[in-house]
Amino acid sequence: MKNLLIVASPKKNGISRFILSILDRQEDSEIIFPYELNIQACTGCEACFAKKNCILNDDMTKVYKKIEAADTITVISPIYFFGFPAPLKALIDRTQVYWHHPLGKKKKGLALMIGEMPNVFFIPYYEKIWKYIFHNWGIENFKLKVFGSTKTKNDIDKTEVKKLNDWLKES
Ligand SMILES: Cc1cc2nc3c(=O)[nH]c(=O)nc-3n(C[C@H](O)[C@H](O)[C@H](O)COP(=O)(O)O)c2cc1C
C-alpha cells in the first residue's frame, strides 16, 4: 500500500511535524513538504480542459505522479486565514487537471488541520472543501479532524491521531 503524506507547515518543529511524528508510517510511505517545492500558482489557463496535463513545468510534475500512485493520502496542515498555507493551496489548485480527467483509483484520505482558534463554526465548511478536494484526488472515503484551540503540542490528542491512523491503515 502506497501512502502519501503532505505536510503543509513551514515550521520544522511545529505542531504539524509533531502530528507527523505520532503517525505510524509504513514502509511504503512518502512525505512531501509543499514549502520545499517549487509549485507555481494555477493561472486558470484552462489548457487542462483538453489535455490531461498542466502546461506549467515545475515540481508538480513529480507530485502528480505521487498522487496518482497513492492508495492513501494524508494532509497535515495549519489553518491560515481559514484556509491553507499558500504552497498547499497552489498544490491543490494545480490538481484541477483531475477535475477534467478524473482519477479512477479509489483511495482513502485523512485531513488533519491545526488552528489556534476553536474553529468550531468552520468545521462544516472544512468538511465540504475536503469532500471536493479529496473527490478530485480519487478519494470518497475520508476523515477530517480539526485540532482547534491548539497553542502547543500538548494540546494535541495523541490517542485521536493514532485512532485516525489505524482507520487509514484498515483496508
Ligand atoms: C498567516 C497565519 C494565519 C493563521 N490563521 C489562522 C486561522 O485562520 N485560524 C486558526 O485557528 N489559526 C490560524 N493561525 C494559527 C496557526 O494555524 C497555528 O499556529 C498552527 O498551530 C500552526 O501549525 P504549525 O505549528 O504546524 O505550523 C494562523 C497562523 C498564521 C502564521
The ligand as an SDF file (V2000), in Angstrom:
LIG
                    3D

 31 33  0  0  0  0  0  0  0  0999 V2000
   -0.5550   33.5110    8.4780 C   0  0  0  0  0  0  0  0  0  0  0  0
   -1.2550   32.7760    9.5910 C   0  0  0  0  0  0  0  0  0  0  0  0
   -2.6230   32.6980    9.5850 C   0  0  0  0  0  0  0  0  0  0  0  0
   -3.3010   31.9810   10.5670 C   0  0  0  0  0  0  0  0  0  0  0  0
   -4.6640   31.8860   10.5080 N   0  0  0  0  0  0  0  0  0  0  0  0
   -5.3190   31.1110   11.4160 C   0  0  0  0  0  0  0  0  0  0  0  0
   -6.7260   30.9230   11.3050 C   0  0  0  0  0  0  0  0  0  0  0  0
   -7.3980   31.4490   10.4320 O   0  0  0  0  0  0  0  0  0  0  0  0
   -7.3310   30.1340   12.2270 N   0  0  0  0  0  0  0  0  0  0  0  0
   -6.6370   29.4940   13.2160 C   0  0  0  0  0  0  0  0  0  0  0  0
   -7.2470   28.7820   14.0140 O   0  0  0  0  0  0  0  0  0  0  0  0
   -5.2930   29.6560   13.3400 N   0  0  0  0  0  0  0  0  0  0  0  0
   -4.6230   30.4400   12.4530 C   0  0  0  0  0  0  0  0  0  0  0  0
   -3.2400   30.5730   12.5230 N   0  0  0  0  0  0  0  0  0  0  0  0
   -2.5180   29.8290   13.5700 C   0  0  0  0  0  0  0  0  0  0  0  0
   -1.9050   28.5180   13.0350 C   0  0  0  0  0  0  0  0  0  0  0  0
   -2.8460   27.7340   12.3740 O   0  0  0  0  0  0  0  0  0  0  0  0
   -1.3170   27.7310   14.1850 C   0  0  0  0  0  0  0  0  0  0  0  0
   -0.2490   28.4650   14.7100 O   0  0  0  0  0  0  0  0  0  0  0  0
   -0.8610   26.3230   13.8460 C   0  0  0  0  0  0  0  0  0  0  0  0
   -0.7020   25.6190   15.0030 O   0  0  0  0  0  0  0  0  0  0  0  0
    0.4460   26.2780   13.1480 C   0  0  0  0  0  0  0  0  0  0  0  0
    0.8060   24.9070   12.9290 O   0  0  0  0  0  0  0  0  0  0  0  0
    2.3470   24.5190   12.7580 P   0  0  0  0  0  0  0  0  0  0  0  0
    2.9860   24.6900   14.1000 O   0  0  0  0  0  0  0  0  0  0  0  0
    2.3560   23.1290   12.3080 O   0  0  0  0  0  0  0  0  0  0  0  0
    2.9110   25.4450   11.7210 O   0  0  0  0  0  0  0  0  0  0  0  0
   -2.5610   31.3330   11.6040 C   0  0  0  0  0  0  0  0  0  0  0  0
   -1.1510   31.4360   11.6000 C   0  0  0  0  0  0  0  0  0  0  0  0
   -0.5080   32.1470   10.6170 C   0  0  0  0  0  0  0  0  0  0  0  0
    1.0080   32.2380   10.6420 C   0  0  0  0  0  0  0  0  0  0  0  0
  1  2  1  0
  2  3  1  0
  2 30  2  0
  3  4  2  0
  4  5  1  0
  4 28  1  0
  5  6  2  0
  6  7  1  0
  6 13  1  0
  7  8  2  0
  7  9  1  0
  9 10  1  0
 10 11  2  0
 10 12  1  0
 12 13  2  0
 13 14  1  0
 14 15  1  0
 14 28  1  0
 15 16  1  0
 16 17  1  0
 16 18  1  0
 18 19  1  0
 18 20  1  0
 20 21  1  0
 20 22  1  0
 22 23  1  0
 23 24  1  0
 24 25  2  0
 24 26  1  0
 24 27  1  0
 28 29  2  0
 29 30  1  0
 30 31  1  0
M  END
$$$$
